[in-house]
Amino acid sequence: MSEEDVVILTDEEGKEVRFLHIMTFDFEDSFYVALTPEESVDGIEPGEVLLLEIVEDENGDDCYVPIEDEAKLDRVWEEFERLYYEDDDEDDDEEDEDGGHTCSGCCEKEIE
């Protein structure tokens, strides 16, 4: 990941915490960001996803806030997964344009 993929947030104690940006997306008239920490933080391990809503503060600056409503969080999570795996499928299509499986030693394939 490049440095531009890093998001630095400040925790409740004023400590800067580095996250890797996975994606930003629009859903149900709001914007959300998906992040994963570079190091363990508050019970969130690297590779685990943190979803936050992007809202404007009184100065017009973007702020990331937790999604408190459990039902809303579930809907946002489902949309994140859909977009994440859709993007992953598009990457696979670009790598393998004939639509078949590209074997790079990951499986055994019989040749007739």
N, C-alpha and C positions, 0 to 999 in steps of 0.2 A: 504494500500500500504506500502511496506517496503521501507526503506531508499534507497535501491539500485534502486528503481523505480523512484527516484527523480533526476531531472536534474536541475542544477543551472546555469542559464545564467546571463550575466551581461548586463544591459540595457545601453542606450546611456549616462546616467548620472553616470555610474559606480556602480549603485546599483545592488546587487544580487537579482535575482527573481527566485523563486522555481516553477518548473513545474513537473507534473506527466507524466512519459513516458507511452504512450499508445502502440506504436509499432514503429519499424523501418522496412522499406521494400525497396525492389529493384524494380525499374520500369523504363523502357526506358533507360537503361544503366546508371542510377544514383541511389543514395540511398537517402531516405527521412525519416524524423522522424515526428511522430505525438505526440504532447504534449498538455496538458491542464494545465492552471495555478492553483496553490493551492489557490491563492487569486486574485481578480480582478486586471488586469494590462493593461493599455493602451486600454481600451475598450473591453478587452477579459475577459469574466467571467469564473469562474470555470465550467467545463463541456463542454465548447466550445473548439473546436479543432483548434490547430495551426499547420499547415504543413510547414516544412522547409526542404530545400535541404541540404544534407551533402556534403561539398566540402573540399578538402585539401588545407591548406594554404601553403605558401612557405617553411615552416618548416616541412611539412608533418603531421601537426596536423589537426584533424577534426574541421570544423567550420560549424555552422548552419546558412544558409542564406535564406532570404525570397524568395519566388517564384514570380518574378516580372511579368512574362508573364501570362496574364489572361487565355489564351487558355491552356497553360501548367498546370496552377493551376487547371483548371477544370478537365483535364485528370488525374492528380495526385489525386485529391479529389475522383473521380469515382473509381480509383484503391484502395484508402484507404477504401472507403465504402465497396467495394467488399470483400477485405481481412478482414475487421473488422467483417462484418456480416457472412462471411464464417467461421471465427474463432468462432463466437458466435453460429452458427449452429452446429459446431463440439462439442462444450461444451454441447449443448442440447442433442446431440446424445449420449454422454458419460453418461449423467445423466439419460437418458431414452432409454435404449438399445432396447426395443421392438418396438420402432418407434411410439408408441401411445402417447397420452397426459397424463402427470402425473399431477393429480389434487391435489393441496395442499390447497384446500379451496378457490381457486381463481375463481372457477366456480361451478355451480350446475350441477350435472350429475345424470341422472335418472338411477336407477339400476333396471334391469328387473328380 
